[in-house]
């Protein structure tokens, strides 16, 4: 997998890097300090290798190794119900890392996965947040319940998130950008929470909603 950007380079685990391509000598001291293999190539080659602002560095990394439910250790787990936009996913991973949320669960079908765009937008936060891929979200929710987690679902008809005292062990479900949370997943949640809307547009994008709710839930325990 090819990822890019100087911040991503600095945050990636060095054992996940195969090779680095740079277009100037500016980064050579850093690369030598960390014993990283690199090749100097024309900027035009980097342009062809990526679709974004590579900042003069493209990193060839091993594909992401997903975690399992057995790897969950934190008291706050995020569940993404078939999120599709890699920019939303990357922003959510970055928010989780900043907020101290260590695990995110995603389904293995009809869902965004960890790709170059996600890694870039997360600014390397994929190195610190465990992305857990499962075959069935409802089964995963039930296993979390068995471990003592209370399941909250982000839903327009839910109660204002600011008026709730949250359990210590909890999971938050964020739905698909267009369709929200699927009925079966919603039916298996314990409680619905919502963000009050005061403007003429009655919805926020997934990453913004997720950020508001994560920090709100942490501050209202």
C-alpha positions in Angstrom: 0.0 0.0 0.0 1.3 3.4 -0.9 0.8 6.2 1.6 2.2 9.7 1.6 2.9 12.8 3.6 5.7 13.8 6.1 3.5 13.5 9.2 2.4 10.1 8.1 6.0 9.1 7.7 6.9 10.2 11.2 3.9 8.4 12.8 4.1 5.1 11.0 5.7 2.2 12.8 9.1 1.7 11.1 8.6 -2.1 10.8 5.6 -1.4 8.6 7.6 0.4 6.0 9.1 -1.4 3.0 10.6 1.5 1.1 10.4 5.3 0.8 10.5 7.5 -2.3 11.5 11.1 -1.9 12.0 13.9 -4.4 14.5 16.0 -2.4 17.4 15.4 0.0 15.8 17.3 2.8 14.5 14.2 4.5 17.7 12.1 4.2 19.1 12.9 7.7 15.8 11.7 9.2 15.7 8.5 7.1 19.3 7.7 7.9 18.7 8.2 11.6 15.9 5.6 11.5 17.7 3.2 9.1 15.0 3.5 6.5 15.6 2.6 2.9 14.9 5.3 0.4 15.2 6.2 -3.3 15.4 9.7 -4.7 13.0 10.1 -7.7 11.7 13.0 -9.7 8.7 14.9 -8.2 6.7 13.9 -11.3 7.0 10.2 -10.4 5.6 10.9 -6.9 2.7 12.8 -8.6 1.9 9.7 -10.6 2.1 7.5 -7.5 -0.5 9.4 -5.5 -3.7 11.4 -5.8 -3.0 13.9 -3.1 -0.4 16.3 -1.6 2.5 13.9 -1.0 4.9 16.7 0.3 7.8 15.1 -1.5 7.5 11.7 0.2 5.7 8.4 -0.7 5.9 5.4 1.6 5.5 1.8 0.4 4.0 0.0 3.4 2.8 -3.5 4.2 -1.0 -3.8 4.0 -2.9 -3.1 7.3 -3.3 -6.0 9.6 -6.8 -5.9 11.1 -7.4 -6.8 14.8 -10.1 -9.0 16.3 -12.7 -8.6 19.1 -10.2 -10.4 21.4 -7.9 -7.4 21.1 -10.3 -5.0 22.7 -8.9 -3.5 25.9 -10.4 0.0 26.3 -13.7 1.1 27.9 -14.9 3.0 24.9 -15.3 1.2 21.5 -16.5 2.9 18.3 -18.6 0.9 15.8 -19.0 2.1 12.2 -22.0 0.7 10.4 -20.9 0.5 6.7 -19.2 3.9 6.5 -18.1 4.4 2.9 -16.1 7.7 2.7 -12.4 7.2 3.3 -12.0 10.9 4.3 -14.7 10.5 7.0 -13.0 7.3 8.2 -9.6 8.9 8.4 -10.9 11.9 10.2 -12.7 9.6 12.7 -9.6 7.6 13.4 -7.7 10.8 14.1 -10.4 12.0 16.5 -10.4 8.6 18.3 -6.7 8.7 18.8 -6.9 12.3 20.1 -9.7 11.3 22.5 -8.1 8.1 23.7 -10.5 5.7 22.0 -8.4 2.8 21.1 -10.6 0.5 19.1 -12.9 0.9 16.0 -15.1 -1.9 14.7 -16.0 -2.1 11.0 -17.8 -4.8 8.9 -15.9 -6.7 6.2 -18.3 -6.0 3.4 -19.8 -2.8 1.9 -17.5 -0.7 4.1 -14.5 1.5 3.7 -11.2 -0.2 4.6 -7.8 1.1 5.6 -6.3 2.5 2.4 -3.8 5.2 1.5 -6.4 8.0 1.7 -7.5 6.8 5.2 -3.9 6.7 6.5 -3.1 10.1 5.0 -6.2 11.8 6.4 -5.7 10.2 9.8 -2.2 11.6 9.8 -0.8 8.3 10.9 -3.3 7.7 13.7 -3.9 4.2 12.2 -0.7 3.3 14.0 -2.3 3.9 17.4 -5.9 2.9 17.0 -6.9 -0.8 16.5 -9.2 -1.3 13.5 -11.2 -4.4 14.1 -12.9 -6.1 11.1 -15.8 -8.4 11.7 -18.2 -10.4 9.5 -21.3 -9.5 11.4 -21.9 -6.3 13.4 -24.8 -7.6 15.4 -22.8 -10.5 16.6 -20.0 -8.1 17.5 -22.5 -5.9 19.5 -23.7 -8.9 21.4 -20.2 -10.0 22.3 -19.5 -6.5 23.6 -22.7 -6.7 25.7 -21.4 -10.0 27.2 -18.3 -8.1 28.2 -20.3 -5.4 30.0 -20.5 -2.7 27.3 -23.6 -0.5 27.0 -24.4 0.2 23.3 -25.3 3.7 22.3 -26.5 4.5 18.7 -26.3 7.9 17.0 -29.8 8.6 15.8 -31.9 11.7 15.0 -34.8 10.4 17.2 -32.5 9.8 20.2 -32.2 11.8 23.4 -29.9 14.8 23.5 -26.4 13.5 24.2 -25.8 16.3 26.7 -28.6 15.1 29.0 -27.2 11.6 29.5 -24.9 10.1 32.1 -22.9 7.4 30.3 -21.7 4.1 31.6 -18.0 3.5 32.1 -17.9 0.7 29.5 -19.6 1.8 26.4 -19.7 1.6 22.6 -21.0 4.2 20.1 -22.5 3.3 16.7 -22.2 5.7 13.8 -24.2 4.9 10.7 -23.6 5.1 7.0 -23.3 8.6 5.5 -26.5 8.3 3.4 -28.7 5.7 5.2 -27.7 5.9 8.8 -27.6 2.9 11.1 -29.3 -0.2 9.6 -32.5 -1.4 11.4 -31.1 -4.6 12.7 -28.0 -2.9 14.2 -30.2 -0.2 15.6 -32.6 -2.7 17.2 -29.6 -4.3 19.0 -28.4 -1.1 20.5 -29.4 -0.2 24.1 -30.0 3.5 23.8 -30.3 6.2 21.1 -28.5 9.5 21.3 -28.8 12.6 19.2 -27.1 16.0 18.6 -29.5 19.0 18.8 -29.8 20.9 15.5 -30.5 24.7 15.5 -30.0 25.6 11.9 -31.9 24.9 8.7 -29.7 21.9 7.7 -30.7 19.0 10.0 -27.6 16.8 9.7 -23.9 16.7 10.2 -21.4 14.5 8.3 -20.3 11.3 10.0 -16.9 12.5 11.2 -18.2 15.7 12.7 -21.1 13.9 14.5 -18.6 11.3 15.7 -16.3 13.8 17.2 -19.0 15.7 19.0 -20.5 12.5 20.5 -17.2 11.0 21.5 -16.1 14.0 23.5 -19.6 14.5 24.8 -19.8 11.0 26.1 -16.3 11.2 27.7 -17.2 14.4 29.5 -20.6 13.1 30.7 -19.6 9.8 32.4 
